[in-house]
Amino acid sequence: MELKNIVFMGTPSFAVPCLELLSFTKFKPVLCITQPDKPKGRNRKLSPPQIKVKAEELNIPLIQPEDVNDSEVINYLNDIKPDIIIAVAYGGFLKKEIRKLPGFGCINLHPSLLPKYRGSSPISYALFNDEKVTGNTVIKIVAKMDAGPILFQREVKIKENECYTELYKRLSKEGAEDILQVLERFEKGEIKQKKQDENKATLTQKIMKEDLIIDWHNPAKSIHSKVRGLAEKPGAVASISGKRIKIIETEILKTKTENRPGTIKELIKNIGLVVATMDYDILIKRVQPAGKKIMNSFAFNLGARLGIGDKFENGF
């Protein structure tokens, strides 16, 4: 069966490569659904979702309902008669009335190897836990979050010291190819559903403000993994001399000392700051001071004028 009427749902930049790729194939969506514009920045100016910007650029009709499950939206979709609905980081729950509309159902791209790392923060959690492999999974959407049958899954190796931003971009680009493969397989009748093993399911939580704080009393590996899982945005947070900074890039060293965790041990010219942890020392390579751009930590120190023995504190 040929897929003609495709509806795409997405909101952040993660969904953009998929919408863009599909728009240059026979699977170009007839409608895009995204979240309403939201206030951002100090002036709280309304800012459009990145999918809205891309949909307008590609001349794809767009709606931004406050509630996608509203009867008006469902009636509109009924008129379109979608063959399939694709959701990529949309950010909203689809009730049964929408899920049963398309002949091929509703599918979702999730950036983890389900059933591992269900929920809102799968990429960060994979890095927090120092995983060597992650991937994308395309599933059929059901009532329970990220629990639908698997339609397609592909592993992606995590590069050494790869951070959240880098992995996010890679998974979004490869995920677009994955969705395209699924659509082609649907048309050929080659899709086979695989039930998820609930005994192996793990759940990730939304990253909260307190989750950003670096605890220097943790092992260096734990701190390094936290920095990777939060960089470049939202960024792991520490404070020194009463000022908050984001730690963007670190490296675990082979040296150990008896310095108190968080203490600056060494300033390496043009490279960074060496800081003590619970076990191994850690090299802070890049930071982002409040209100400024990301910079080399040694360059930051030229203005901050930190010295050996100064101590990073936990918290904001």
Residue pairs with C-beta under 8 A, 6 or more apart in sequence:
1 83
1 103
1 186
1 187
1 189
2 187
3 27
3 83
3 84
3 104
3 183
3 186
3 187
4 83
5 30
5 80
5 81
5 82
5 83
6 22
6 27
6 28
6 29
6 30
6 82
6 83
6 84
6 85
6 86
6 183
7 29
7 30
7 31
7 32
7 33
7 77
7 80
7 82
7 84
7 85
7 86
7 102
8 15
8 18
8 19
8 22
8 29
8 31
8 32
8 33
8 60
8 85
8 86
8 88
9 32
9 33
9 34
9 68
9 85
9 86
9 87
9 88
9 90
9 92
10 16
10 18
10 19
10 32
10 34
10 51
10 87
10 88
10 89
10 90
11 34
11 35
11 49
11 50
11 51
11 89
11 90
11 91
12 49
12 50
12 51
12 89
12 91
13 50
13 172
14 88
14 89
14 111
14 168
14 171
14 172
14 175
15 50
15 51
15 88
15 89
15 90
15 172
16 50
16 51
16 54
16 172
17 172
17 173
17 175
17 176
18 86
18 88
18 109
18 172
18 175
18 176
18 179
19 29
19 32
19 51
19 54
19 55
19 58
19 60
19 88
20 54
20 58
20 176
21 176
21 177
21 179
21 180
22 28
22 29
22 86
22 176
22 179
22 180
22 183
23 29
23 58
23 60
25 180
27 180
27 183
28 58
28 60
29 60
29 86
30 60
30 61
30 80
30 82
31 60
31 61
31 62
31 63
31 77
31 80
31 82
32 51
32 52
32 55
32 60
32 61
32 62
32 63
33 62
33 63
33 64
33 65
33 68
33 73
33 90
34 49
34 51
34 52
34 55
34 62
34 63
34 64
34 90
35 49
35 64
35 90
35 91
35 92
36 64
36 65
36 66
37 46
37 47
37 48
37 49
37 52
37 64
38 46
38 47
38 49
39 45
39 46
39 47
40 46
40 47
41 47
49 64
52 62
52 64
55 61
55 62
56 62
63 73
63 76
65 72
65 73
67 73
68 90
68 92
68 94
68 98
69 93
69 94
69 95
69 97
69 98
73 98
74 97
74 98
74 101
77 98
77 101
78 101
82 101
82 102
83 102
83 103
83 104
84 102
84 103
84 104
84 105
84 106
84 107
84 183
84 186
85 94
85 98
85 101
85 102
85 105
85 106
85 107
86 106
86 107
86 108
86 109
86 179
87 94
87 106
87 107
87 108
87 109
87 141
88 108
88 109
88 175
88 179
89 109
93 145
94 106
94 141
96 143
98 106
99 105
99 106
99 141
99 142
99 143
104 186
105 140
105 141
106 140
106 141
107 138
107 139
107 140
107 141
107 151
107 179
107 182
108 138
108 139
108 140
108 141
108 146
108 148
109 136
109 137
109 138
109 175
109 178
109 179
110 118
110 122
110 136
110 137
110 138
110 139
110 146
111 122
111 123
111 134
111 135
111 136
111 168
111 171
111 172
111 175
112 118
112 122
112 123
112 125
112 126
112 134
112 135
112 136
112 137
113 133
113 134
113 135
113 137
113 153
113 155
114 137
114 139
114 146
114 150
114 153
114 196
114 201
115 146
115 147
115 196
115 197
115 198
115 200
115 201
115 202
116 200
116 201
116 202
117 125
117 126
117 134
117 202
117 203
117 204
118 145
118 146
118 147
118 201
118 202
118 203
118 204
119 145
119 146
119 203
119 204
119 205
119 206
120 204
120 205
120 206
120 207
121 204
121 205
121 206
121 207
122 134
122 204
123 134
123 164
123 167
123 168
123 171
123 229
124 164
124 204
124 207
124 229
124 230
125 204
125 229
126 134
126 158
126 167
126 229
127 158
127 162
127 163
127 164
127 167
127 225
127 228
127 229
128 225
128 226
128 229
129 225
130 221
130 225
131 158
132 157
132 158
133 155
133 156
133 157
133 158
134 155
134 156
134 158
134 167
134 171
135 153
135 154
135 155
135 156
135 171
136 153
136 154
136 156
136 171
136 174
136 175
136 178
137 150
137 152
137 153
138 150
138 151
138 152
138 153
138 178
138 179
138 182
139 146
139 147
139 148
139 149
139 150
139 151
139 196
140 148
140 149
140 151
140 193
141 148
142 148
142 149
147 196
147 198
147 201
148 196
149 193
149 194
149 195
149 196
150 193
150 194
150 195
150 196
151 182
151 185
151 191
151 193
151 194
152 178
152 181
152 182
152 185
152 191
154 174
154 178
156 170
156 171
156 174
158 167
159 166
161 228
161 251
162 228
163 227
163 228
163 229
163 231
163 232
163 248
163 249
164 228
164 229
164 230
164 231
164 232
164 233
165 231
165 232
165 233
182 191
185 191
207 230
207 234
209 316
212 230
212 234
212 235
212 236
212 237
213 236
213 237
213 238
213 314
213 315
213 316
214 223
214 226
214 227
214 236
214 237
214 238
214 247
214 312
214 314
215 223
215 314
216 223
216 238
216 261
216 262
216 275
216 276
216 277
216 278
216 312
216 314
217 261
217 262
217 277
217 278
217 314
218 277
218 278
219 277
219 278
219 279
219 280
220 252
220 253
220 277
220 278
220 279
220 280
220 281
220 282
221 252
221 280
223 236
223 250
223 277
223 282
224 250
224 251
224 252
224 282
226 236
227 236
227 247
227 248
227 249
227 250
230 236
231 247
231 248
231 249
232 248
232 288
232 294
234 246
235 246
235 247
235 248
235 288
236 246
236 247
237 244
237 245
237 246
237 247
237 316
238 244
238 245
238 247
238 262
238 312
238 313
238 314
239 245
239 312
239 313
239 314
239 315
239 316
240 304
240 306
240 310
240 311
240 312
240 313
241 304
241 306
241 310
243 289
243 290
243 304
244 290
244 316
245 287
245 288
245 289
245 290
245 300
246 287
246 288
246 289
247 284
247 287
248 285
248 286
248 287
248 288
248 294
249 284
249 285
249 286
250 282
250 283
250 284
250 285
251 282
251 283
251 285
252 280
252 282
252 283
253 274
253 280
253 281
253 282
253 283
254 280
255 274
255 280
255 281
256 279
256 280
256 281
257 265
257 276
257 281
259 265
259 276
260 276
260 311
261 276
261 277
261 278
262 275
262 276
262 277
262 311
262 312
262 313
262 314
263 275
263 276
263 309
263 310
263 311
263 312
264 273
264 274
264 275
264 306
264 307
264 308
264 309
264 310
264 311
264 312
265 274
265 275
265 276
265 281
265 308
266 273
266 274
266 308
267 273
267 274
267 298
267 301
267 306
267 307
267 308
268 274
268 283
268 298
269 298
270 296
270 298
271 283
271 285
271 296
271 298
272 283
272 284
272 285
272 286
272 296
272 297
272 298
273 283
273 284
273 297
273 298
273 301
273 306
274 281
274 282
274 283
274 284
275 281
275 282
275 283
275 284
275 312
284 297
285 296
285 297
286 294
286 295
286 296
286 297
287 294
287 295
287 297
287 300
288 294
288 295
289 295
289 300
289 304
